[in-house]
Amino acid sequence: MSQNVTLQKLHEGQRPIAQAFSQHKKIVLRCGRRFGKTSLLENRVAKWSFQGQRIGWLGPKYKINAPTYGNLIHTLKPVIESKSKIDQLIQLRTGGLVEFWTLEDENAGRSRKYHKVIVDEASLKAKGLKEIIDQSIRPTLLDYDGSIIMAGTPKGIDQDNYFYEACTNPAEGWVEFHAPTAANPHLDPEVVAKLIHEYPPLVYQQEYLAEFVDWSGTAFFTEPSLLEGGKPVAYPTRCDQVFAVIDTALKDNVEHDGTAVTFYARNTFYGTPLIILDWDVLQIQGSLLEEWLPSVLQRLEVLAKECGARHGSLGAWIEDKASGIVLIQQGQRRGLPVHAIEGDLTAMGKEGRALSVSGYVYQGKVKISDYAYDKTVNYKGQTRNHLISQVCSFRMGQKDGPRDLLDTFCYGAAIALGNASGY
């Protein structure tokens, strides 16, 4: 059997970084979206493991590790001796090994020995990364006098985030490489140049310039961005379809947490791409959710008629977590048009989802109808427009307050305006 392994050629922005991997013991990569940091690391891991080295790869979650595991299986197929998708382990006939861990495991790597350790998407581990590296990972490098490479995209200014500390505090001893999105020569320069006009300034600085920005006190979504000329918009007289997004109760075993729903009209080629038609938030027992669901679908049918939806109602998208799982199963068993929100989207978390849809809102692709804008509901003793309140009071890094309607807002924009994966 052939033992030839073909590696993709590194682009000119990646090559100087790859050369530095053999020169330093602690390297941190601060990269903009689509620069190619993960593909660079996959390329080097394939090379090193083919040469017989033992590599540890750590990511925030196994789901985030999965694409890299699959890519390495494809690249190293000619020399793979054994593999385990469950354990995310690849052993090669050359003696090399690639073993994946999750940063959710504070004991990641213990009892192992590696030539190199990769920590990808390091900024997503908000707290505890330094302890994992010092106590679990660095001892694995002693046998081979190995090195560690940490990579990520900035996620605010946070002294508790070790990725931020590694990039900004020389005393930590990391050699930093900074690579904005534009440093990838394979991207269309005209498309990259337009990004500054398509995202809020702080989002552009963080996600594409790979700069650390201060989010404190900054409203992520503003009320004027949802209005047209300072006013909400009328219901459309025609649209492609209507749909709803539901964020269910009973999370973290809180029996009477909020259940939220937001209704949308979507247009691909005519008028505003996405209009918020209606919303609601209520406290409801889990046993009653199944009885409540048909009222949501009936409301969609009414809205489809009012808004001249060419394709009618698409039904409701529901977060595939907690009580949402049961609601999806019960609805589908009864033949109701309910859909699970893509796992990649739910796994991103509130801040990740807000970032992913910020460009659509900034470009004016999401508007609120006069009906949804003027609506108030009494929820937990407070009568107000809870949709506007939750969405426009959202601040990056703040965890307080209910965010049920914020979730339905971000999911709705991602489902209607994003790609097949929802962003």
C-alpha positions as CSV (number, residue, x, y, z in Angstrom):
1,M,0.0,0.0,0.0
2,S,1.2,3.5,-0.9
3,Q,2.5,5.6,2.0
4,N,2.4,8.8,0.2
5,V,0.7,11.7,2.0
6,T,-0.1,14.8,0.0
7,L,-0.3,18.1,1.9
8,Q,-2.0,21.2,0.6
9,K,0.4,24.0,-0.2
10,L,0.5,26.8,2.5
11,H,-0.3,30.3,1.3
12,E,2.2,33.1,1.7
13,G,0.6,34.4,4.9
14,Q,0.9,30.9,6.6
15,R,4.4,30.1,5.6
16,P,6.4,32.4,7.9
17,I,4.3,31.2,10.8
18,A,4.9,27.5,9.9
19,Q,8.7,28.2,9.8
20,A,8.5,29.7,13.3
21,F,7.0,26.5,14.8
22,S,10.4,24.9,14.9
23,Q,12.1,27.9,16.5
24,H,9.9,28.6,19.5
25,K,8.5,26.6,22.4
26,K,5.4,28.7,23.0
27,I,3.6,30.3,20.1
28,V,0.2,32.0,20.0
29,L,-1.6,32.9,16.8
30,R,-4.1,35.8,16.8
31,C,-6.0,35.5,13.5
32,G,-9.0,37.0,11.7
33,R,-11.8,34.9,10.4
34,R,-10.9,32.9,7.3
35,F,-7.2,33.6,7.5
36,G,-6.6,29.9,7.6
37,K,-5.2,29.2,11.1
38,T,-6.9,25.9,11.5
39,S,-5.9,24.7,8.1
40,L,-2.3,25.7,8.8
41,L,-2.4,23.7,12.0
42,E,-3.9,20.7,10.3
43,N,-1.2,20.8,7.7
44,R,1.6,20.9,10.2
45,V,0.0,18.2,12.4
46,A,-0.3,15.9,9.3
47,K,3.4,16.5,8.5
48,W,4.6,16.0,12.1
49,S,2.6,12.9,12.8
50,F,3.7,11.4,9.4
51,Q,7.3,12.0,10.6
52,G,6.5,9.9,13.7
53,Q,5.7,12.6,16.2
54,R,3.0,12.4,18.9
55,I,0.5,15.3,18.8
56,G,-2.2,16.4,21.2
57,W,-5.0,18.6,19.8
58,L,-7.3,20.5,22.2
59,G,-10.4,22.4,21.3
60,P,-13.3,23.9,23.4
61,K,-15.7,21.0,22.5
62,Y,-15.6,17.7,20.7
63,K,-18.0,19.0,18.2
64,I,-15.5,21.8,17.2
65,N,-12.7,19.2,17.0
66,A,-14.7,16.9,14.7
67,P,-14.0,18.7,11.3
68,T,-10.3,18.6,12.0
69,Y,-10.4,14.9,13.0
70,G,-12.2,14.2,9.7
71,N,-9.7,16.3,7.6
72,L,-6.7,14.5,9.2
73,I,-8.3,11.1,8.5
74,H,-8.7,12.1,4.9
75,T,-5.1,13.4,4.5
76,L,-3.4,10.7,6.5
77,K,-5.5,7.8,5.1
78,P,-2.5,6.0,3.3
79,V,-0.6,5.6,6.6
80,I,-3.3,5.2,9.2
81,E,-2.9,2.0,11.3
82,S,-6.0,2.5,13.5
83,K,-8.5,5.2,14.3
84,S,-11.4,5.8,16.7
85,K,-14.1,8.4,16.0
86,I,-15.4,8.0,19.5
87,D,-12.1,8.6,21.2
88,Q,-10.9,11.0,18.4
89,L,-7.6,9.1,18.1
90,I,-5.5,8.5,15.0
91,Q,-2.5,6.1,15.1
92,L,-0.1,5.9,12.1
93,R,2.1,3.1,10.8
94,T,5.0,5.6,11.0
95,G,4.7,5.7,14.8
96,G,3.0,9.0,14.8
97,L,-0.2,9.7,16.7
98,V,-2.8,12.5,16.9
99,E,-5.0,12.5,20.0
100,F,-7.9,15.0,20.5
101,W,-9.1,16.4,23.8
102,T,-11.7,18.9,24.9
103,L,-10.9,21.9,27.0
104,E,-14.0,21.0,29.0
105,D,-11.8,18.3,30.6
106,E,-9.5,20.0,33.1
107,N,-7.3,16.8,33.1
108,A,-6.8,16.9,29.3
109,G,-3.6,15.2,28.3
110,R,-2.7,13.8,31.8
111,S,-0.5,10.6,31.6
112,R,0.3,11.3,28.0
113,K,3.6,12.4,26.3
114,Y,3.6,14.6,23.2
115,H,6.1,16.3,20.9
116,K,3.7,19.1,20.3
117,V,0.3,20.3,21.6
118,I,-2.2,22.4,19.6
119,V,-4.8,24.5,21.4
120,D,-7.3,25.7,18.8
121,E,-10.0,28.3,19.3
122,A,-8.4,29.1,22.6
123,S,-10.2,32.3,23.1
124,L,-13.5,30.4,23.5
125,K,-12.3,29.0,26.8
126,A,-13.1,32.0,28.9
127,K,-11.7,30.7,32.2
128,G,-9.5,28.0,33.4
129,L,-7.3,27.6,30.3
130,K,-4.1,28.7,32.1
131,E,-4.6,26.1,34.7
132,I,-5.1,23.4,32.1
133,I,-2.0,24.4,30.2
134,D,0.2,24.7,33.3
135,Q,-1.0,21.6,35.2
136,S,-2.1,19.2,32.5
137,I,-0.6,20.1,29.1
138,R,2.9,21.3,29.8
139,P,4.0,18.2,31.7
140,T,3.1,16.1,28.6
141,L,5.9,18.0,26.7
142,L,8.7,17.1,29.1
143,D,9.7,13.7,27.5
144,Y,10.4,15.2,24.1
145,D,11.2,18.8,25.1
146,G,8.1,19.6,23.1
147,S,6.3,22.8,22.2
148,I,2.8,24.3,22.4
149,I,0.9,26.3,19.9
150,M,-2.2,28.2,20.8
151,A,-4.5,29.8,18.2
152,G,-7.7,31.8,18.2
153,T,-9.7,34.9,17.2
154,P,-9.9,37.7,19.9
155,K,-13.0,37.7,22.1
156,G,-13.1,41.0,23.9
157,I,-10.7,42.4,26.5
158,D,-10.9,40.0,29.4
159,Q,-8.1,39.6,32.0
160,D,-9.5,36.2,32.9
161,N,-9.2,34.9,29.3
162,Y,-5.8,33.3,29.0
163,F,-5.7,33.7,25.2
164,Y,-5.9,37.5,25.8
165,E,-3.2,37.3,28.5
166,A,-0.9,35.3,26.3
167,C,-1.2,37.8,23.5
168,T,-0.8,40.9,25.5
169,N,1.4,40.1,28.5
170,P,5.1,39.5,27.5
171,A,5.8,38.0,30.9
172,E,3.8,34.9,29.9
173,G,6.6,34.1,27.4
174,W,4.5,33.5,24.3
175,V,5.7,34.5,20.8
176,E,2.8,36.1,19.1
177,F,1.9,36.1,15.4
178,H,-0.9,38.4,14.3
179,A,-2.7,37.7,11.0
180,P,-5.9,39.6,9.9
181,T,-8.3,38.2,7.4
182,A,-6.7,40.2,4.6
183,A,-3.5,38.3,5.1
184,N,-5.0,35.3,3.2
185,P,-4.2,35.9,-0.4
186,H,-6.7,33.3,-1.6
187,L,-9.6,35.6,-0.6
188,D,-10.9,38.1,-3.1
189,P,-9.4,41.5,-1.9
190,E,-12.5,43.4,-3.1
191,V,-14.8,41.2,-1.0
192,V,-12.5,41.6,2.1
193,A,-12.4,45.3,1.6
194,K,-16.2,45.5,1.7
195,L,-16.4,43.8,5.1
196,I,-15.7,47.1,6.9
197,H,-19.1,48.4,5.5
198,E,-21.0,45.2,6.3
199,Y,-20.4,44.9,10.1
200,P,-20.5,47.1,13.1
201,P,-17.1,48.7,13.7
202,L,-16.2,46.7,16.8
203,V,-17.3,43.4,15.2
204,Y,-15.1,44.2,12.1
205,Q,-12.1,45.0,14.3
206,Q,-12.5,41.9,16.4
207,E,-13.5,39.3,13.8
208,Y,-11.5,40.5,10.7
209,L,-8.7,42.6,12.0
210,A,-8.2,40.2,14.9
211,E,-7.9,43.1,17.4
212,F,-8.9,43.0,21.0
213,V,-11.8,45.4,21.5
214,D,-13.6,46.7,24.6
215,W,-17.2,45.6,24.6
216,S,-18.1,47.0,28.0
217,G,-21.1,49.3,27.9
218,T,-21.6,48.9,24.2
219,A,-25.1,48.0,22.9
220,F,-24.6,45.2,20.4
221,F,-28.0,45.7,18.6
222,T,-29.5,49.2,18.5
223,E,-33.2,50.1,18.2
224,P,-32.6,52.4,15.2
225,S,-31.0,49.6,13.2
226,L,-34.4,47.7,13.4
227,L,-36.3,50.8,12.1
228,E,-36.7,52.3,8.7
229,G,-36.3,56.1,8.8
230,G,-36.8,56.0,12.5
231,K,-40.1,54.1,12.3
232,P,-41.1,50.5,12.3
233,V,-42.3,49.0,9.0
234,A,-45.7,47.9,7.9
235,Y,-46.6,44.3,7.4
236,P,-45.6,43.2,3.9
237,T,-48.4,42.8,1.4
238,R,-46.4,39.9,-0.1
239,C,-43.5,37.8,1.0
240,D,-41.9,34.4,0.3
241,Q,-42.8,32.7,3.5
242,V,-43.4,33.1,7.2
243,F,-41.9,31.1,10.0
244,A,-41.4,31.1,13.8
245,V,-38.6,30.4,16.2
246,I,-39.2,29.0,19.7
247,D,-36.9,29.1,22.6
248,T,-38.4,26.7,25.2
249,A,-38.5,26.7,29.0
250,L,-37.2,24.2,31.5
251,K,-33.5,24.9,31.1
252,D,-31.2,24.0,33.9
253,N,-34.1,22.4,35.7
254,V,-35.9,25.8,36.2
255,E,-39.5,24.7,36.0
256,H,-41.0,28.1,35.1
257,D,-38.3,29.7,33.0
258,G,-39.5,31.8,30.0
259,T,-40.7,30.3,26.7
260,A,-40.4,32.8,23.8
261,V,-41.5,32.8,20.2
262,T,-40.9,35.3,17.4
263,F,-42.7,35.3,14.1
264,Y,-41.0,36.4,10.8
265,A,-41.7,37.2,7.2
266,R,-38.9,36.4,4.8
267,N,-38.2,37.7,1.3
268,T,-35.4,36.7,-1.0
269,F,-35.7,39.1,-3.8
270,Y,-38.4,41.7,-2.9
271,G,-38.5,44.3,-0.1
272,T,-36.9,43.8,3.4
273,P,-35.3,40.4,3.6
274,L,-36.5,39.7,7.2
275,I,-39.4,41.4,9.1
276,I,-40.3,40.6,12.7
277,L,-44.1,40.3,12.6
278,D,-45.0,39.3,16.2
279,W,-43.5,37.9,19.3
280,D,-44.5,36.5,22.7
281,V,-42.9,35.4,26.0
282,L,-44.6,33.5,28.8
283,Q,-44.1,31.2,31.7
284,I,-45.5,27.8,30.9
285,Q,-45.2,24.4,32.5
286,G,-43.4,21.8,30.4
287,S,-46.5,19.5,30.3
288,L,-48.4,22.3,28.6
289,L,-45.9,23.1,25.9
290,E,-47.3,20.5,23.5
291,E,-50.8,22.0,23.9
292,W,-49.4,25.5,23.3
293,L,-47.5,24.6,20.1
294,P,-50.6,24.4,17.8
295,S,-51.5,28.0,18.7
296,V,-48.1,29.1,17.4
297,L,-48.7,27.2,14.1
298,Q,-52.2,28.7,13.8
299,R,-50.8,32.2,14.3
300,L,-48.4,31.5,11.4
301,E,-51.2,30.5,9.1
302,V,-53.0,33.8,9.9
303,L,-49.8,35.8,9.3
304,A,-49.2,33.9,6.0
305,K,-52.5,35.1,4.8
306,E,-52.1,38.7,6.0
307,C,-48.6,39.0,4.5
308,G,-49.4,37.2,1.2
309,A,-46.8,34.5,1.8
310,R,-46.2,32.8,-1.6
311,H,-45.0,29.6,0.0
312,G,-47.2,29.8,3.1
313,S,-45.9,28.9,6.5
314,L,-42.7,27.0,6.9
315,G,-43.5,26.1,10.5
316,A,-41.5,26.6,13.7
317,W,-37.8,26.1,14.4
318,I,-37.0,24.9,17.9
319,E,-33.8,24.8,19.9
320,D,-32.8,21.1,20.1
321,K,-32.1,21.2,23.8
322,A,-33.8,20.5,27.1
323,S,-37.6,20.6,26.7
324,G,-37.2,21.6,23.1
325,I,-36.2,18.0,22.3
326,V,-39.5,16.7,23.6
327,L,-41.4,19.4,21.8
328,I,-39.7,18.6,18.5
329,Q,-40.4,14.9,18.9
330,Q,-44.0,15.3,19.9
331,G,-44.6,17.8,17.1
332,Q,-43.0,15.6,14.4
333,R,-44.9,12.5,15.7
334,R,-48.2,14.5,15.2
335,G,-47.1,15.5,11.7
336,L,-46.7,19.2,12.6
337,P,-44.2,21.4,10.7
338,V,-41.5,21.7,13.4
339,H,-37.8,21.7,12.8
340,A,-34.7,21.3,15.0
341,I,-32.3,24.3,14.8
342,E,-28.9,23.2,13.5
343,G,-26.6,21.9,16.2
344,D,-23.7,24.1,14.9
345,L,-25.8,27.1,15.6
346,T,-27.0,26.2,19.0
347,A,-23.5,25.2,20.1
348,M,-22.2,28.7,19.3
349,G,-23.7,30.3,22.5
350,K,-25.5,33.6,22.8
351,E,-22.4,35.8,22.0
352,G,-21.3,33.7,19.1
353,R,-24.8,33.8,17.6
354,A,-25.0,37.6,18.1
355,L,-21.7,38.0,16.3
356,S,-22.8,35.8,13.4
357,V,-25.9,37.8,12.6
358,S,-24.6,41.3,13.5
359,G,-23.7,42.0,9.9
360,Y,-27.3,41.3,8.7
361,V,-28.7,43.7,11.3
362,Y,-26.0,46.3,10.6
363,Q,-26.8,46.2,6.8
364,G,-30.5,46.8,7.5
365,K,-31.7,43.4,6.5
366,V,-33.7,42.9,9.6
367,K,-36.6,45.2,10.5
368,I,-39.4,45.2,13.0
369,S,-43.1,45.7,12.1
370,D,-45.2,48.3,13.7
371,Y,-47.4,45.6,15.3
372,A,-44.3,43.9,17.0
373,Y,-42.8,47.3,17.9
374,D,-46.0,48.6,19.6
375,K,-46.7,45.3,21.4
376,T,-46.3,45.1,25.2
377,V,-46.7,42.0,27.4
378,N,-46.7,41.5,31.2
379,Y,-43.9,39.0,31.9
380,K,-42.6,38.3,35.4
381,G,-44.4,41.4,36.7
382,Q,-43.0,43.8,34.1
383,T,-45.1,45.2,31.3
384,R,-43.0,46.3,28.3
385,N,-41.9,45.4,24.8
386,H,-39.7,42.6,26.0
387,L,-38.3,41.9,22.5
388,I,-36.9,45.4,22.1
389,S,-35.7,45.3,25.7
390,Q,-33.9,42.0,25.5
391,V,-32.4,42.6,22.1
392,C,-31.3,46.2,22.5
393,S,-30.0,45.8,26.0
394,F,-27.7,43.0,25.1
395,R,-24.1,43.6,26.0
396,M,-21.2,41.3,25.2
397,G,-19.8,39.6,28.3
398,Q,-22.9,40.3,30.4
399,K,-24.8,37.2,31.7
400,D,-27.6,38.8,33.7
401,G,-31.2,39.0,32.7
402,P,-33.6,36.9,30.6
403,R,-32.5,36.4,27.0
404,D,-35.2,34.1,25.6
405,L,-36.4,36.6,23.0
406,L,-32.8,37.5,22.1
407,D,-32.2,33.8,21.3
408,T,-35.2,33.7,19.0
409,F,-34.0,37.0,17.3
410,C,-30.5,35.6,16.6
411,Y,-31.8,32.2,15.5
412,G,-34.4,33.8,13.2
413,A,-31.8,36.0,11.5
414,A,-29.3,33.1,11.1
415,I,-32.0,30.7,9.7
416,A,-33.4,33.2,7.2
417,L,-30.2,35.0,6.1
418,G,-27.4,32.7,6.8
419,N,-26.0,29.7,4.9
420,A,-27.1,26.1,5.1
421,S,-25.5,25.8,8.6
422,G,-27.4,28.8,9.8
423,Y,-24.6,31.4,9.8
